[in-house]
Amino acid sequence: MAEPKKTAQGTWRIQIEVRGVRDSANLKTKREAYDWAARRRIELQAQAVGNVGTLKTLGDALRRYSEEVSPTHRGERWEIVRLAAYQKPAFGLPVKKKLSDLTTSDIADWRDLRLRTVARGTVIRDLGLLSGVFEQCRLEWKWLAVNPAKDVRRPASPDHREVLITGLQTRKMLRALGYGGPVRSVTQAVAMCFLVALATGMRAGELCGLTWDNMRVDHCILPITKNGKRRDVPLSTVALKLIERMRGFDPVLVFGLKVSSLDALFRRARDRAGLEGFTFHDSRHSAATRMGRLLDILDLCKVFGWAKMDQALTYYNEKPGRIAKRLG
């Protein structure tokens, strides 16, 4: 049995070696060091013969992924929140089950249970994240031999939204948000953000992350977008005037908002206005449809950052009557 040694910092350092694999840790007490060594020795012995899955549970995998892998992703906050939810009994996952005992049927049963209470799109995203956890267990940590979610059939993709925010809805939202005059409140900043979204098609995260340093004479720079690439967004005269009105509200961020605040305040204002059936993201659909009447397909893809032209069909939701009028 390896003996812990006290360090100059007052902690206890212990080192172990199992079948040529070394590991070490610094713990607060000597007892914790002994306990860690005992657990880690069993893990390394199991890892040597490919049986770590007999020791680790699904809950262990979710926690480690949240602590070590999620912080390296752009969607860190969303992943950590979701992974915490996965570990709650109400979510329905067999988190106490050993990884080696998990089967495709376990994941399929959970999928069917979720489909009774949430939308297909939510289940598809959850399956994607869960499969990512299993792949990390299989490829990097050697906790699994196979991914139990790999052969689980995904639900059919949800129908694309075709919601356009009308002029009347926009005016009611602006009244509910206190739009008008100098921007002095957070709700007024939400109103300005909403108008710029309608004028540019930028996402909520892109608008909230937009800084004054990235503003230019006729466009703004988005250093990192949803697909991980930079995008330059051309700005109309209307969009530029709206953005200029935000000068002085925040020294760094154009709108001085967090995505979570923007979403919550937008929803509250929508409820106060007696409206329903649309979200802030539908401003992107509305902007794409309006711009689609003015720009060709290549320019539209450039503005919105679409790598494939068929993505325009998802967001361009022009009504048949308008198209008929243009046909004559």
N, C-alpha and C positions, 0 to 999 in steps of 0.2 A: 504494500500500500504506500503510495507516494505521501510524503510528509509536507504539509503546508509550511511556508516560511513567511515570517512577518516582514513587511516592507517598511521603508522609511516613512511612508505616508500613513502607516498604521493599519493597512489592509493585509490580507493573507493571500499570498500567491501560491498556486499549486500547479504542477505540471504532471501530465500523464502521457503514457505511450502504449498504444494497443496495435499490435501487428504492424509496426513501423509507422503508424500514424500518431503524430504528437498534437497535443492541445494543452492550453493553459487558461487560467482565469484568475482574476483578482476579486476576492470577496471580502465582505465586512468582518466576518468572524471566522474563527478556525473551524467551527462546526459546519458552517455553510460551505467552506472549502472542501471538507470531507464529503458532505452530501453531494456537492457538484461532481466531485471526482467519481463517486460511486455511480451516479446517473450517467455521466458522460462515458465511463468505461463500458457500461452495458450498451449504450448507443453505438459506440465505435465497433464493438464486437458484432452487433447486429448489422451495422453498415458493411462490415467486411464480408458478410455472407448474404447481403442483400435482403435483410429482414427488418429494416428500420420501421417499415409500415406496421409491424406487429406491436411496436411500442408507441407510435405516434397516432394521435386521433385527428379527425378532420378539424376539430377546434384548434389543435396545436398548429396545423398548417395555416389556417386562416390568420391566427395571431402573428405567426412569424412573417408571413407574407405582408401583413399590414405594417409591421415594424421595419422590415428590411427592404422590401421590393417596392411597395407603393410610394414611398418618399422619392423614388427615382423617376416616377412618372409625372407627366404634365397634369394628369387628372388625379393627383395625390389626394386632395380633400375628398372628392367624390368616392374614390376607392376605399379610403379609410372608414368613411361613414357607412358605406355599403357592407364592408367586411365586418364591422361591429354589429350591424343589423343581422347578418347571417348567423351570428353566434347566439342570438336570442331564441328561446324556445318557440316563440310565436312564428318565427320564420319557417320552421318546419324541417330544417336540415338536420341530419343525424350527426351532430357535432361531437358527440361522445363516442362514436363508433371508430374503431381502429381503421386506419387507412387501408391496411391489407384486407379488411373485411368489406370494404365498400365495393358495390357492384354498379353496373349500368342501370339495373332495375331500381336501385336506391335513388339515383339521380332522376330517373324518369318518373318515379312516383312523386318526388318533390316537385318536378316540373308540372305535373298534372294538378297537384295541390295548389300551386301558385296561380295557375291559369284560371282557377275558380274565383280569384279575388283581385287579380291585377291584369293589366293589358298585355297583349302578346309582346309588344316592344320591350316592356320592362323585363319579362321573362327571358327574352333573347339576350338582353344586356347582362342579366344576372348569370346566365349560362356561360356567356363569354368570359366574364370575370372568374367564375368558378373553374372553368377549364384552364384559364391562365394559372391559377393556383396549383392545379394538379400537374400542369406541365412543368412548373418550377420544382415541384416535389419530385417529378420523374427525372428531369434532365440535370438539375443543379444539386439538389439535396439528396438524391438517391433514396427517397422515402417510398417511392412507388415504382412498380415495374411497368404498369400501364395506366393510362388516363381513363378513369371510369366515366368521364363526361364525353369522351371523344365520339362514341357511337350513339349518343342520345339525340334523337331527332329534334331539331329546333322547330318551334311553332312557325307558322307562315308569317312572313313579314307583314306588319300592319300597313293598311292603306295609307298612301301619302296624304298629308293634310292639304286641303285646298281652301284654306280660310284666308280671305282678304279683309283687312281692316278698312271699313268704310270711312268716308269723310265725316259723317255724323258721329260715328263711334270715336273718331279722333278728337273731334271738338268736345264731346262729353268728357273724354279722358283728360284733356287739357284743363277743363274747368275744375274737375275733381282734384287735379294736381296743383292748382293755384297758378297756372301759367299766366305770364304777363308781367311786364316791368322788369327791373333788375333782378337777377337770380340771387336770392338771399337764403333760401331754404333748401333742404335736401329734396323735398317733394318737387320743388321747381326745377331742380337739377334733373330729376327723373323725367319731367316733362320735356326738357331740352334733349335729353338722351333719346327719348322716344321719337322726337321729331327728326333727329339726326339719323336714327335707325331707319326711319321711313324714307329718308332722302338718300341713304348710302347703301343700305342692306347689310351693314355690319352687325355682327353678333353681339349679344350682351357682354360677353367676356372681352371681346375686342374693344368695345366702347369703354368699358370700365378700366381697361388696362392702357388706354390711349393717353400718352403723355404730351406735354407741350413741346418737349424736345423733338418729338417725332412728327410735328406739324410742319408742313411746307406751304408754299404759296398757293398751289392748286391741288394738293393731295396730302394724304397722311401716310405714314409708314407703320405697318404692323410687323414688328420684328419676328414674332412667332405666332402663327395662327393655329387653327385646329389640326391641320395636317402637318404641323411642325415646320412649315416653310414661311418665309417672309412674303408679305403682300403689300403692294402700294395701291391705295384706294383713291381714285380720282374724286374730287369734291366739287359739286355744283356751286354756283353762286349762293343759292339758298343755304346749303350745308355750311359753307364758309361763314356766312353771316350768323348762323345759329351758334357755331362754335366760338366765334369771336365774342359773343355775348357771355360766354363762360369765363372770360378773362377776370382774374381776381378771386374766383370762387375757391380755387385750390392751386397752390404753387407748383405742384408736380403733375397731378392728374387733371385732364381736361374737365371731366365731370365730377371728380372727387367722390366716386361711388364704388362700393363693393358689389359684386354680382348678387350676393345673397340679399343685400339691402334693396338693390334695384328690383329684384324679383318680388320681394315681399311688399314693397311700397306700390309697385305697379298693380299687384293683385288687389290690394286694399282699395286703391283708387277705383279700380274697375268695379269692385263691389259697391262702393259708395255711389258710383255713377249709374248703378242698376244695370250693368252690362254683363255679358257672359259669352262664352263660346270662342274666345280668342286669347292668346298669350303674347308676351313680349316678342317671342321668336317669330310670331306670325307677321311682324313688321318686315322680316326678311323676305317672306313670300310676297308681301304687298310691294316692297321695293323692286323685287325682281320682275314682277308683272308690269309695273309701271315703266321700268327701264327697258323691258323687252319690247315696248312699243316704239322706242327711240333708237336702240342700239342693235347691231347685228349680233349673231350668236357668239362670234369670237370675242367681241368686246365685252359682252355680258359675262362670259366665262372668265375673262381677265379681271373684271371688276369684282366678281364674287369669289374668285380663287378656285374655280372648278377645274379639275384636271381632265374630266371627261365631259363632253358636250351633252350626254344624256342626263347629266345632273340638272341641267336647265329645265328639263321636263318636270322635275320634282317641285321646283320653286316657281316656275312660270305658270300661273293659274288663271290666265285670261278667260273671261266669260265668252261663251259662244256668240252672244248677241253683239259684243264689241267687234269680234273677228268678222262677223257677217257684215257689219257696217263698213268695215274697211274693204271688204270684197266688193261692195257696191250692189 
